[in-house]
């Protein structure tokens, strides 16, 4: 499996800047993820930026005050940018939107994933070698909003992933009050596979109500089968052991998303499968 961070994205643009035409008039980004790449490229080569719908609506590309100092000869050449290309559907849709304009459009993606290369002119990096054991490369900017066929093969912790870490659960009243209305963090926008939490099962109803309020749809939920902190402590089962074994024994699950780095490392060791740590933005089991 391959996990690509925003730092990796910036590095890919910088390393491959020679592939990008520098005589373009402006950059068009394909919303939403393409706008991240487009903004990085527009900064590096110092040209204005606009999204494709703004361009269609007649808006002018924007570049800030710094571009006022740059004298640029108009060539009517425009770079159209998206983050990835797999089937080519998104880029072909962008091409359809740009039919009829008197510009030379050059189509670029940061990462080439699938067989849709016929619809692009430039790609910065080919990541197809990483998809042998997982259906798609994972990206920091959309890991919580990926295709359902990916997210439904993932397992998620709750505290520190979906919501801010709660107070000490031994203060029962404060803890229970907090998890009823916990502050959300990274909320998935598509159906997910399973939730695996070290929370006591006595809090399952409260937890499920909160998940429903956040619009989080899941196939299964696993919580620690105990009614008190002391009962769970006597079991001798640590959070990473519980999560690691559930993950290991689920043949469908291909990724676990955990908040704590120590737990993530140990869940990976116990399960032998990839684990993404929210705290460090590191994937244990990431291919080099």
C-alpha positions, -999 to +999 in steps of 0.1 A: +000+000+000+011+035-007+002+066+014+009+100-002+010+131+021+006+168+012+044+170+017+048+142-009+026+162-033+046+194-029+078+174-034+064+157-065+057+191-081+091+205-071+110+175-084+091+175-117+089+212-123+108+207-155+078+188-169+055+218-165+053+244-192+064+278-179+049+298-209+013+293-198-011+322-191-029+307-161-037+274-143-072+259-141-078+235-112-104+207-113-123+209-080-119+198-053-086+180-050-072+193-083-072+228-067-046+218-042-022+208-069-031+237-092-024+262-064+010+247-057+020+248-094+007+283-098+029+295-069+060+277-082+057+291-118+041+324-107+010+324-129-027+332-120-051+305-108-088+298-113-111+268-108-128+254-139-164+265-129-152+301-122-135+301-157-167+289-173-186+316-155-164+343-170-143+351-139-108+363-143-078+342-130-064+356-098-028+358-087-024+384-060-004+415-059+029+398-066+019+390-102+014+427-110+052+429-111+055+402-137+054+412-174+041+381-193+034+378-230+000+362-236+003+329-254-033+317-249-019+285-234-036+271-202-027+243-178-056+222-166-047+204-134-061+175-113-045+155-085-049+120-099-060+101-130-074+066-128-102+059-153-099+093-169-135+101-161-129+134-142-104+148-167-127+139-197-155+157-179-132+187-176-123+185-213-160+186-222-165+217-201-137+235-219-149+227-255-152+258-277-127+280-260-099+296-280-070+284-258-044+257-261-053+235-231-026+212-216-039+186-192-018+175-162-022+153-132+001+149-103-003+111-099-012+086-126-031+056-112-049+037-138-054+034-175-068+068-182-035+083-195-049+089-230-068+119-217-038+137-201-007+153-216+016+153-185+018+133-153+043+140-126+046+105-110+033+070-120+020+053-088+005+022-105+033+000-091+018+005-056-017-008-063-009-045-066-023-054-031-048-026-025-073-012-050-061+024-049-033+047-036-043+066-004-039+104-002-038+125+029-063+150+015-091+126+008-084+095+030-116+102+049-137+108+018-125+081-005-145+058-026-168+036-005-153+004-019-121+015-002-135+029+030-156-002+036-124-022+038-111+001+066-114+000+103-114+032+124-107+041+160-130+068+174-112+090+200-085+111+183-098+101+149-135+110+147-134+133+177-112+150+202-097+128+229-121+127+259-113+134+295-102+106+319-129+080+318-125+073+355-143+105+361-174+088+349-198+117+349-175+141+331-165+114+306-200+104+298-212+140+294-183+147+270-188+117+247-225+126+243-214+158+224-177+152+216-160+178+193-156+162+158-122+160+141-120+139+109-155+128+099-158+103+070-183+115+043-189+080+028-199+047+044-171+029+062-163-007+072-160-011+110-153+010+141-131-006+167-129+013+200-114+006+234-144+024+249-164+003+274-195-014+259-217+003+285-212+035+264-222+019+231-256+035+229-242+070+236-215+063+211-238+051+184-261+082+190-231+105+185-220+087+153-256+090+140-256+127+147-224+131+128-238+112+098-212+085+101-224+053+084-207+020+093-211-017+088-201-028+123-189-015+157-166-033+182-163-020+218-146-035+248-170-059+265-169-046+301-190-024+323-163-006+342-127+007+339-116-018+366-132-048+349-114-040+317-081-034+334-083-068+350-086-084+316-049-074+309-059-066+273-044-034+260-060-012+234-036-021+207-040-059+215-078-057+212-077-036+180-049-056+165-066-090+169-099-078+156-082-063+126-060-094+120-090-117+121-111-097+097-102-109+061-119-080+045-102-051+064-071-038+046-064-006+066-067+005+102-069+042+111-056+049+146-050+081+165-020+071+187+014+064+173+024+038+198-009+019+193-006+022+155+028+007+155+017-022+177-016-028+158+005-031+127+029-056+143+000-077+158-021-077+126+007-077+100-015-052+080-012-015+073-021+011+099-024+048+094-016+070+124-035+103+125-011+117+152+020+114+131+004+111+096+025+080+091+014+047+075+029+016+091+032-008+062+038+020+036+057+008+005+089+026-003 
